[in-house]
């Protein structure tokens, strides 16, 4: 995605407030990481701290550009999960819709 196209405050579908959670504290984030046994990426933490803690996206298709600024691929995603949605590694593995995914880490969103 081109840096000039990024406006994260315009990322969210404001009409679907039930998917948002309250902005989290550093203690809540640390507890979440400890429970899940994963360190969350700083870019994910920053996005959720500086805009809102998860929710539905206004759009679900995002271009990925090559070095010449041509679209080379499209990335599909309909929501970004909030921090603290899942309380443990066991809960993450049992969450509906996630049971068939590879066991490679945190699940952040869905197409």
Secondary structure as UniProt FT lines:
FT   HELIX           3..5
FT   HELIX           8..10
FT   TURN            14..15
FT   HELIX           17..19
FT   HELIX           26..36
FT   HELIX           42..50
FT   STRAND          55..57
FT   STRAND          61..65
FT   TURN            67..68
FT   STRAND          71..76
FT   STRAND          79..80
FT   TURN            83..84
FT   HELIX           89..94
FT   TURN            96..100
FT   STRAND          109..110
//
